[in-house]
Amino acid sequence: MTLRSILFAAFLLPALPLLAQNKPSTTPDPTIKKMVNEISEKRLKDDIDKLVSFGTRHTLSDTKSKKRGIGAARNWVEDEFRKYSKASDNRLVVMQDTFTVKPDGRRIDKPVVMANVMATLPGTDPNDKRVFIVSGHIDSRVSDVMNATADAPGANDDGSGTVAVMELARVMSQQQYPATIIFVAVQGEEQGLYGSTHLAKRAKAEGWNLVAMLNNDIVGNSHGNDPSVDDAKHLRVFSEGVPATETEAEGRVRRTLSSENDSPSRQLARYAQQAAKDYVDGLDVVVVYRPDRFLRGGDHTPFNQQGFTAVRFTEMNEDFRHQHQDLRTENGVEYGDHAKFMDFGYLRKNTGVNLATLAELALAPAAPQNVGVLTAQLTNRTQLKWDAPTAGPKPAGYYVLIRETTSPKWEQKVFVTDTKADLTQSKDNYIFGVASVDAQGHESLPVIPKPVR
């Protein structure tokens, strides 16, 4: 089933009414706040316990058993998605997207049929083609990446991301959005990002208007080691600076403007940081200026490689005693990725950051198009112009975002109802962005202007 056929069925649903064209609200959306509060710590824990009960979820493990292995785990997640759909007037379209991977000479030693478990919440506006994806990987491993038979609980890596996605699907499917949201548990991350690569290539081939992808991997433990650190108040978000698909011409503009800190993925990371501030008490999102942890990668990477905006959420301090470890005790230290080493209150907050980010984006108008800064005349002022989005909810107006070149965050916000702005701040000294906004204050991702004459 293609995404287009999934969305066609949703066109029969009524579109959300257009909002009044007035100055946007500056207070957080109470509906989003309510959804964040509905995230259940108990459900997250119960779902982790169920995932762990399958013994191993190694990508090369059993697919026929109903009780053990990756096949049983995939089927259970699919069944849960279907329960959520039934509880929400059948809003979710649930499927296992299967694909075959041939031996690769590294971590796949035989042909393997893999599957991403997907629950799609189609948008209510038939003219709004935007898509948002949130993912976690369902597979697990022990010390030997090719050991497909040993118990590999995978509670935090990445049961945490998988159950976060499940809980997001349960809560968010109770509401409707003009744009489409896909909740997915991908397979094959530990063997080489196979599930996410398949999905990213599919999105590219089918021409999805994929606006943002949120990857959750290792998001359920606030207790780190080496050194021992406890931090339940921070969540890292990683994002690429220079886009992986940057062309030579785009590179020249970036070097001229020194805009390596303003890629679309970096804007998404800042957006998530603000969403956490607005909706999740007791948690700060820390924007890390790297595409992933040092010399490591994750399921957002294939999306970046296909030219999509994508980021990775990961706990602040990883505990490597409980990642990729055989189950054992050495010198009084217990190794293994068990649920007892997780912090489910922390996981609940991290799930809330995802929900707030997704809901804000999916409810917001599409981003402005053809955003430019005029350069025909030498002046100390800054003149911006852009085009309104051509589909989706009509904006109440636009925010012009402003910050100094040395600032990591947007510092000023100017509301305009026109598709142009004449600012006293000099383009020499400031960085600008433009975002669409509706009357309730839902903002699109900001767009950095390009030089135009």
C-alpha positions as CSV (number, residue, x, y, z in Angstrom):
1,M,0.0,0.0,0.0
2,T,1.5,3.4,-1.0
3,L,1.2,6.5,1.2
4,R,-1.0,8.0,-1.5
5,S,-3.6,5.3,-1.3
6,I,-3.5,5.6,2.5
7,L,-4.2,9.3,2.3
8,F,-7.0,9.0,-0.3
9,A,-9.2,7.2,2.2
10,A,-8.7,10.1,4.7
11,F,-10.0,12.7,2.2
12,L,-13.6,11.7,3.2
13,L,-12.9,13.1,6.7
14,P,-13.8,16.7,7.3
15,A,-11.0,19.2,7.2
16,L,-10.3,21.2,10.3
17,P,-11.9,24.7,10.2
18,L,-9.8,27.6,9.3
19,L,-8.8,29.7,12.3
20,A,-9.5,33.4,12.7
21,Q,-7.0,35.7,11.1
22,N,-5.9,37.6,14.2
23,K,-2.7,37.9,16.2
24,P,-1.5,34.5,17.2
25,S,-1.9,33.2,20.7
26,T,1.4,33.3,22.7
27,T,0.3,30.6,25.3
28,P,0.8,26.9,24.8
29,D,-2.0,25.0,23.2
30,P,-4.1,23.4,26.0
31,T,-5.0,20.4,23.8
32,I,-1.4,19.6,23.3
33,K,-0.7,20.1,27.0
34,K,-3.5,17.7,27.8
35,M,-2.1,15.1,25.4
36,V,1.3,15.3,27.0
37,N,-0.3,14.7,30.4
38,E,-2.1,11.7,29.0
39,I,1.2,9.8,28.3
40,S,1.2,6.9,30.8
41,E,4.3,5.9,32.6
42,K,2.7,2.6,33.5
43,R,1.9,1.8,29.9
44,L,5.5,2.6,28.9
45,K,6.8,0.2,31.6
46,D,4.2,-2.5,30.7
47,D,5.1,-2.3,27.1
48,I,8.8,-2.6,27.8
49,D,8.2,-5.7,29.9
50,K,6.3,-7.2,27.0
51,L,9.0,-6.4,24.5
52,V,11.6,-7.9,26.8
53,S,9.5,-11.1,27.2
54,F,10.2,-12.0,23.6
55,G,13.7,-13.1,24.7
56,T,15.6,-11.6,21.8
57,R,14.5,-9.2,19.0
58,H,17.7,-9.7,17.0
59,T,17.0,-9.0,13.3
60,L,18.2,-12.6,12.4
61,S,16.1,-14.3,15.1
62,D,13.0,-16.4,14.9
63,T,10.1,-15.1,12.8
64,K,7.7,-18.0,13.2
65,S,7.4,-18.4,16.9
66,K,4.5,-16.6,18.6
67,K,6.5,-16.2,21.8
68,R,10.1,-15.5,21.0
69,G,12.1,-13.5,18.4
70,I,11.7,-10.6,16.1
71,G,8.6,-12.0,14.4
72,A,6.6,-12.3,17.6
73,A,7.6,-8.8,18.7
74,R,6.6,-7.2,15.3
75,N,3.2,-8.9,15.4
76,W,2.6,-7.7,18.9
77,V,3.4,-4.1,18.1
78,E,1.1,-4.4,15.1
79,D,-1.7,-5.8,17.3
80,E,-1.2,-2.9,19.7
81,F,-1.4,-0.3,16.9
82,R,-4.7,-1.9,15.8
83,K,-6.1,-1.6,19.3
84,Y,-5.2,2.1,19.3
85,S,-6.9,2.5,15.9
86,K,-10.1,0.7,17.1
87,A,-10.2,3.1,20.1
88,S,-9.9,6.1,17.9
89,D,-12.6,5.5,15.3
90,N,-10.2,3.5,13.1
91,R,-8.1,6.6,12.3
92,L,-4.8,4.6,12.1
93,V,-3.9,2.7,9.0
94,V,-1.7,-0.2,10.3
95,M,0.6,-2.4,8.3
96,Q,4.0,-4.2,8.3
97,D,6.0,-2.9,5.4
98,T,8.2,-5.9,4.5
99,F,11.4,-6.0,2.4
100,T,14.2,-8.4,1.8
101,V,17.8,-7.8,2.6
102,K,20.5,-9.8,0.9
103,P,23.8,-10.9,2.6
104,D,26.1,-7.9,2.9
105,G,29.4,-9.6,4.0
106,R,29.1,-7.7,7.4
107,R,26.1,-8.2,9.6
108,I,23.7,-10.0,7.3
109,D,24.8,-13.6,6.6
110,K,21.7,-14.8,4.7
111,P,18.7,-13.3,2.9
112,V,16.4,-11.8,5.6
113,V,12.8,-10.7,5.3
114,M,12.5,-7.6,7.5
115,A,9.5,-5.5,8.3
116,N,8.8,-2.0,9.6
117,V,5.7,-1.9,11.7
118,M,3.8,1.3,10.7
119,A,0.7,3.1,12.0
120,T,-0.3,6.0,9.8
121,L,-2.6,8.8,11.0
122,P,-3.8,10.4,7.8
123,G,-4.2,14.1,7.7
124,T,-7.7,15.6,7.4
125,D,-6.9,18.1,4.7
126,P,-6.8,16.5,1.3
127,N,-4.7,19.4,0.0
128,D,-2.1,19.1,2.7
129,K,0.5,16.6,1.6
130,R,2.9,17.1,4.5
131,V,4.2,14.0,6.3
132,F,5.9,13.7,9.7
133,I,7.6,10.5,11.0
134,V,8.5,9.4,14.5
135,S,10.5,6.2,14.9
136,G,12.3,3.8,17.3
137,H,14.0,0.6,16.3
138,I,12.5,-2.7,17.5
139,D,15.6,-5.0,17.1
140,S,18.0,-5.8,19.9
141,R,21.5,-7.3,20.3
142,V,24.1,-8.6,22.7
143,S,27.9,-8.2,22.6
144,D,28.3,-10.3,19.4
145,V,26.2,-8.5,16.8
146,M,25.7,-11.8,15.0
147,N,24.4,-13.7,18.0
148,A,20.7,-14.2,17.1
149,T,19.9,-16.8,19.8
150,A,21.1,-15.4,23.1
151,D,18.7,-13.4,25.3
152,A,18.9,-9.8,24.3
153,P,16.3,-7.8,26.3
154,G,16.9,-4.5,24.5
155,A,14.9,-2.7,27.2
156,N,16.5,0.7,26.7
157,D,18.2,0.1,23.3
158,D,15.8,0.5,21.8
159,G,12.7,-0.8,23.6
160,S,12.5,2.8,25.0
161,G,12.2,4.3,21.5
162,T,9.7,1.7,20.4
163,V,7.3,2.0,23.3
164,A,7.6,5.8,23.1
165,V,6.4,5.6,19.5
166,M,3.6,3.2,20.5
167,E,2.4,5.6,23.3
168,L,2.5,8.5,20.9
169,A,0.3,6.6,18.5
170,R,-2.2,5.8,21.2
171,V,-2.5,9.3,22.5
172,M,-2.2,11.3,19.3
173,S,-4.7,9.2,17.4
174,Q,-7.4,10.5,19.6
175,Q,-7.0,13.9,17.8
176,Q,-7.0,14.9,14.2
177,Y,-4.4,17.0,12.2
178,P,-4.4,18.5,8.7
179,A,-1.1,16.8,8.0
180,T,-0.2,13.1,8.2
181,I,1.8,11.5,11.0
182,I,3.5,8.1,10.7
183,F,4.5,6.1,13.8
184,V,6.9,3.4,13.0
185,A,9.0,0.7,14.7
186,V,11.8,0.0,12.3
187,Q,13.9,-3.2,12.1
188,G,17.5,-3.8,11.4
189,E,19.2,-0.8,13.1
190,E,21.8,-2.9,14.8
191,Q,22.7,-4.7,11.6
192,G,23.1,-1.5,9.6
193,L,20.1,0.9,9.6
194,Y,18.2,-1.4,7.2
195,G,14.7,-0.5,8.2
196,S,15.2,3.2,8.2
197,T,17.1,3.1,5.0
198,H,14.2,1.2,3.3
199,L,11.7,3.7,4.6
200,A,13.8,6.8,3.7
201,K,14.3,5.5,0.2
202,R,10.6,4.7,-0.1
203,A,9.7,8.2,1.0
204,K,12.1,9.6,-1.7
205,A,10.9,7.3,-4.5
206,E,7.2,7.9,-3.7
207,G,7.7,11.7,-3.5
208,W,6.5,12.2,0.1
209,N,6.5,15.7,1.3
210,L,8.3,14.6,4.4
211,V,8.8,17.7,6.6
212,A,10.4,16.2,9.6
213,M,11.6,12.9,11.0
214,L,12.1,12.3,14.8
215,N,14.3,9.3,15.7
216,N,14.2,8.0,19.3
217,D,17.1,5.7,20.2
218,I,18.1,5.1,23.9
219,V,15.8,7.5,25.6
220,G,14.8,5.7,28.8
221,N,17.6,5.9,31.3
222,S,18.7,8.9,33.3
223,H,21.5,7.1,35.1
224,G,24.9,7.2,33.2
225,N,28.2,5.7,33.9
226,D,31.9,6.3,33.2
227,P,31.7,8.6,35.1
228,S,28.6,7.9,37.1
229,V,26.1,10.6,36.4
230,D,22.4,11.0,37.1
231,D,20.5,13.5,34.9
232,A,16.7,13.3,34.6
233,K,16.4,16.9,33.5
234,H,18.1,16.9,30.1
235,L,17.6,15.1,26.8
236,R,20.0,15.5,23.9
237,V,18.9,16.2,20.3
238,F,21.5,15.6,17.5
239,S,21.2,17.3,14.1
240,E,23.3,17.6,11.0
241,G,24.8,21.1,10.4
242,V,25.8,20.8,6.7
243,P,23.1,18.9,4.8
244,A,24.3,15.6,3.5
245,T,22.8,16.4,0.1
246,E,24.3,19.9,-0.2
247,T,25.1,20.8,-3.8
248,E,28.2,22.7,-4.8
249,A,26.1,25.9,-5.4
250,E,24.5,25.5,-2.0
251,G,27.9,25.0,-0.4
252,R,29.2,28.3,-1.9
253,V,26.2,30.2,-0.4
254,R,26.7,28.5,3.0
255,R,30.4,29.4,3.1
256,T,29.6,33.0,2.1
257,L,27.0,33.4,4.8
258,S,28.6,31.0,7.4
259,S,25.2,29.4,7.7
260,E,26.4,25.9,8.7
261,N,24.4,26.3,12.0
262,D,21.1,26.8,10.2
263,S,20.4,23.6,8.3
264,P,16.7,22.5,8.3
265,S,17.6,19.7,10.7
266,R,19.3,22.2,13.1
267,Q,16.1,24.3,12.9
268,L,14.1,21.2,13.9
269,A,16.4,20.6,16.9
270,R,15.8,24.2,18.0
271,Y,12.0,23.7,17.5
272,A,12.0,20.6,19.7
273,Q,14.0,22.5,22.4
274,Q,11.3,25.2,22.4
275,A,8.5,22.6,22.5
276,A,10.0,21.0,25.6
277,K,10.2,24.4,27.2
278,D,6.5,25.1,26.5
279,Y,5.0,21.7,27.3
280,V,7.2,19.4,29.4
281,D,7.9,20.4,33.0
282,G,11.3,19.6,34.4
283,L,13.1,18.7,31.2
284,D,15.4,20.7,29.0
285,V,16.4,19.7,25.5
286,V,20.1,20.1,24.8
287,V,20.9,20.9,21.2
288,V,24.2,19.2,20.3
289,Y,25.9,20.5,17.2
290,R,26.7,17.1,15.7
291,P,24.7,14.8,13.5
292,D,25.0,12.0,16.1
293,R,27.1,10.9,19.0
294,F,30.9,10.9,18.4
295,L,31.6,8.7,15.3
296,R,28.2,7.0,15.7
297,G,24.9,6.9,13.7
298,G,21.3,6.2,13.9
299,D,18.0,5.8,12.1
300,H,17.7,9.5,11.2
301,T,20.9,9.3,9.2
302,P,19.4,7.6,6.1
303,F,16.7,10.3,6.0
304,N,19.4,13.0,6.0
305,Q,21.2,11.1,3.3
306,Q,18.0,11.3,1.2
307,G,17.7,15.0,1.8
308,F,15.1,15.0,4.5
309,T,15.0,17.0,7.7
310,A,15.7,14.5,10.6
311,V,17.1,14.5,14.2
312,R,17.9,12.0,16.9
313,F,16.8,12.1,20.5
314,T,19.0,10.3,23.0
315,E,19.4,10.3,26.8
316,M,21.9,12.8,28.3
317,N,24.3,10.2,29.8
318,E,24.4,6.7,28.4
319,D,25.2,3.7,30.6
320,F,27.4,1.4,28.4
321,R,27.1,-1.5,30.9
322,H,23.5,-1.8,29.6
323,Q,24.1,-1.5,25.9
324,H,25.1,-4.3,23.5
325,Q,26.1,-6.5,26.4
326,D,25.9,-10.2,27.1
327,L,23.9,-10.9,30.2
328,R,26.4,-11.5,33.0
329,T,27.9,-10.3,36.3
330,E,31.6,-9.4,36.5
331,N,33.3,-8.1,39.7
332,G,30.0,-7.4,41.2
333,V,28.8,-5.4,38.2
334,E,25.7,-6.6,36.4
335,Y,25.7,-6.2,32.6
336,G,22.8,-6.3,30.2
337,D,20.0,-4.1,28.9
338,H,17.3,-4.9,31.5
339,A,14.2,-2.9,32.2
340,K,15.2,-2.5,35.9
341,F,18.0,-0.1,34.8
342,M,15.5,2.3,33.2
343,D,13.9,5.4,34.5
344,F,10.3,5.4,33.3
345,G,9.4,8.9,34.6
346,Y,12.3,10.2,32.5
347,L,11.1,8.2,29.5
348,R,7.6,9.7,29.9
349,K,9.0,13.2,29.7
350,N,11.1,12.4,26.7
351,T,8.0,10.9,25.0
352,G,6.2,14.2,25.8
353,V,8.9,16.2,24.0
354,N,8.2,14.1,20.9
355,L,4.4,14.6,21.2
356,A,4.7,18.4,21.6
357,T,7.0,18.7,18.7
358,L,4.9,16.6,16.4
359,A,1.6,18.1,17.4
360,E,2.8,21.7,17.0
361,L,4.2,20.9,13.6
362,A,1.3,18.9,12.3
363,L,-1.2,21.5,13.4
364,A,0.8,24.5,12.0
365,P,0.5,25.9,8.5
366,A,3.1,24.8,6.0
367,A,6.3,26.8,5.9
368,P,6.6,29.9,3.7
369,Q,8.1,29.4,0.3
370,N,10.8,31.2,-1.7
371,V,12.1,33.2,1.4
372,G,14.6,35.7,0.3
373,V,16.6,38.7,1.6
374,L,16.9,41.5,-0.9
375,T,20.4,42.5,-1.9
376,A,19.8,44.9,-4.9
377,Q,20.7,47.9,-2.8
378,L,23.4,48.6,-0.2
379,T,21.6,49.5,3.0
380,N,21.9,48.9,6.7
381,R,18.2,47.7,6.8
382,T,17.1,44.2,6.0
383,Q,14.3,43.6,3.6
384,L,12.7,40.1,3.4
385,K,10.1,38.7,1.1
386,W,8.5,35.3,0.7
387,D,5.5,33.5,-0.8
388,A,2.6,32.1,1.2
389,P,2.3,28.2,1.4
390,T,0.1,26.9,-1.4
391,A,-1.6,24.1,0.5
392,G,-2.7,23.3,4.0
393,P,-4.1,25.6,6.7
394,K,-4.0,29.3,5.8
395,P,-1.5,31.2,8.1
396,A,-2.8,33.9,10.3
397,G,0.6,35.6,9.5
398,Y,4.3,35.0,9.8
399,Y,7.0,35.3,12.4
400,V,10.2,36.9,11.4
401,L,12.8,35.4,13.7
402,I,16.0,37.2,14.6
403,R,19.2,36.4,16.4
404,E,22.8,37.6,16.5
405,T,25.3,35.5,14.6
406,T,26.9,34.3,17.9
407,S,23.6,33.2,19.4
408,P,22.5,29.5,19.3
409,K,18.8,30.4,19.8
410,W,16.3,32.8,18.2
411,E,16.2,36.0,20.3
412,Q,13.5,38.1,18.7
413,K,10.2,37.4,17.0
414,V,8.3,39.9,14.9
415,F,4.7,39.2,13.7
416,V,3.6,40.3,10.3
417,T,0.5,39.6,8.2
418,D,2.2,40.5,4.8
419,T,4.6,38.4,2.9
420,K,7.4,40.9,3.3
421,A,9.2,42.7,6.1
422,D,11.4,45.8,6.3
423,L,13.6,45.5,9.4
424,T,16.0,48.0,11.1
425,Q,18.4,45.2,12.0
426,S,21.3,44.8,9.6
427,K,21.7,41.6,7.6
428,D,25.4,42.1,8.3
429,N,25.0,41.5,12.0
430,Y,22.0,39.2,12.4
431,I,20.6,35.9,11.2
432,F,16.9,35.8,10.1
433,G,14.3,33.2,9.6
434,V,10.6,33.2,8.6
435,A,7.9,30.8,9.9
436,S,4.2,30.6,9.2
437,V,1.9,30.7,12.2
438,D,-1.8,30.2,12.8
439,A,-4.2,32.0,15.2
440,Q,-3.5,29.4,18.0
441,G,0.2,30.0,17.8
442,H,1.3,26.8,16.0
443,E,4.4,27.6,14.0
444,S,6.0,25.9,11.0
445,L,9.7,25.2,11.0
446,P,11.5,28.5,10.1
447,V,13.1,29.0,6.7
448,I,16.4,30.8,6.3
449,P,16.3,33.4,3.5
450,K,18.5,33.1,0.5
451,P,20.0,36.2,-1.2
452,V,17.9,37.5,-4.0
453,R,18.0,40.7,-6.0
